């Protein structure tokens, strides 16, 4: 890889101890993500894609192997505000306005009042939510709420954006729109994005690389470079190149399953 | 109007049942009087008499209303015969008890949510405390406080009232402070938020709807606690004292008017909390 690695995972193992035995959520996961890459993680439930993202974010501690973010431990990287995390649900606080929600991390991190206002305006513009500052979350549609939560993750200018199925709960039309927007945002900001998804077209449309994972134990079965150009109109999804990559992912997913169950 | 109508319908039904019950409850006395006087008693006479006795077993609603008018409107509020005076005595202790109970309830909830030890030790005792009859505890509290040199009745009554009031607040606040899901907690973690920040910015605001719901129960419980605190303690002022004195002197009108006054007071207090609740939640953006 030509770029410097921002996220490095080496022989990562993670075993959860539960009431009825242990579950191996990750086994021997090795992966490097370079600066400015858009890497999607795809696989069936239980394949460890979310767990991997959580390990990178320092929300889970691996039981074996090593993970480095910007050359430091995930905990240190978190304290350096290296990443923003977008969850499956928007999870906006109902008692805060949209601006208030976006301001939340800034308040916690102790930004000045004027800088908070500047940043809130800027990121809300970025996700096309200007004018909704004083609305409360329930007054917005699901797609708009998720955009607000992306703005919240962007507010403190982290270089890495970790997104855990952020559009999973949205209908397809809204999803298409947000995919386009996210791609544009990535292009503008040059952030490194780790993106967990269930959807093959979404993975192919968005990413520079697709990591195919498979369950029991959670592991990487294929890593696919995406040769599509950075500029991607929505109808690129009907081109033969696009379908070819989708085909390869589908095959990878099926192969992972054949000895999974 | 749509909200008032069902309430009025229930009120009308209660009054109807009450009037019907007055006849059999008081008929004994009327019949005995008529026999002693050797009079023939027609049914309308019987009914009329049961509605208009001086010391009925069950006073009729209009008698209670007349008594209320006499003791609330026609008596100076500074007079010891005024129900407003006694209501004010009860209200003071209720509000002190409510404040104390709320503070204690919230404080205990915070420690229970944040400390495993407190969770294991405090919670069972909080539950046990509510299984002990308050009438049994009330005299002890008064004796203990008197030994400690606390004068007057306001403080002991407030403590008894807080004893009943803190529990619903505690239970709701524990639930409210724990209401943020794992995702919300993880989100705060990704910001490296301190425990204090997570409390002030997430747990506390998330618990506000729970708090107000429990305050409505709590203020009613505080009133009940105060009245019970006035019963076994020889108090001579307050709505509870009126009930006790009415009982001792065989004056059911006094008992019933004090009961109705207490019910109205409870209704007013709960309504005030409900108004505050809707204002607060609206301000916080919960309302739709």
Interface residues (C-beta under 8 A of the other chain):
Chain A: X57 X58 X59 X78 X79 X81 X83 X84 X85 X87 X88 X89 X91 X93 X94 X95 X96 X97 X104 X105 X107 X108 X109 X136 X138
Chain B: X181 X183 X184 X186 X187 X188 X189 X190 X191 X192 X193 X197 X201 X202 X205 X206 X208 X284 X285 X286 X288
